[in-house]
Amino acid sequence: MAEQTSSGLRTEYPFTLPRGYVDEHGRIHRDGVMRLATARDELTTQADQRVRANPAYLTVLLLERTVTTLGDLAAVDTFVVENLFASDLAFLQDLYRRVNADGHTEVAVSCPHCGTDFAVDVAGDAPGGS
């Protein structure tokens, strides 16, 4: 369930990865939670030496800080983020952008059979979501 403050601000977003992180024991971890990023998250990751050496590494550090749970892993660290399948990394990057820039996790889609337009919550926590 998404956490909300007393003012109704949603601060946590449950999600289900398309493929899932496979740990060293072969277990797949798909369900997780991402929290809203803070200014500190954005500032401290940009100052990290790994980001200065490789700007693309910013994504890894931001996800490490904002993905608070993934399956029953004890922690989500850089090793976990670095070892996600590319499709799962892209999913989390898109979720991060939607949550922190757009303020929502819904995307407009059309039914391929009848052409009806509707919104789907890509985080997967809406009724009937993944």
Residue pairs with C-beta under 8 A, 6 or more apart in sequence:
1 14
1 125
2 10
2 11
2 12
2 13
2 14
2 125
3 10
3 11
3 12
4 10
4 11
5 11
10 36
11 35
11 36
12 33
12 34
12 35
12 36
12 68
13 33
13 34
13 35
13 95
13 99
13 105
13 123
13 125
14 31
14 32
14 33
14 123
14 124
14 125
15 31
15 32
15 33
15 34
15 91
15 92
15 95
15 122
15 123
15 124
15 125
16 30
16 31
16 32
16 124
16 129
16 130
17 29
17 30
17 31
17 32
17 70
17 84
17 88
17 91
17 92
18 85
18 87
18 88
18 91
19 28
19 30
19 85
19 87
19 88
20 28
20 29
20 30
20 71
20 85
20 88
21 28
21 29
21 30
21 70
21 71
21 73
21 80
21 83
21 84
21 85
21 88
22 28
22 29
22 83
23 29
23 73
27 71
28 71
29 70
29 71
29 72
29 73
30 71
31 70
31 71
32 67
32 68
32 69
32 70
32 71
32 76
33 67
33 68
33 69
34 66
34 67
34 68
34 92
34 95
34 96
34 99
34 123
35 66
35 68
36 66
36 99
36 100
37 62
37 65
37 66
37 96
37 99
37 100
41 62
41 65
41 66
42 62
45 51
45 58
45 61
45 62
45 65
46 58
48 57
48 61
50 57
50 60
50 61
51 57
51 58
51 61
59 89
59 93
60 78
60 81
60 82
61 78
62 96
63 76
63 81
63 89
63 92
63 93
63 96
64 76
64 77
64 78
64 80
64 81
66 96
67 76
67 81
67 92
68 76
69 76
70 76
70 80
73 80
81 89
84 92
91 122
94 122
95 105
95 122
95 123
98 104
98 105
98 107
98 122
99 105
99 123
105 121
105 122
105 123
106 119
106 120
106 121
106 122
107 119
107 120
107 122
108 117
108 118
108 119
109 117
109 118
109 119
109 120
110 116
110 117
110 118
111 117
111 118
120 126
120 129
121 129
123 129
124 130
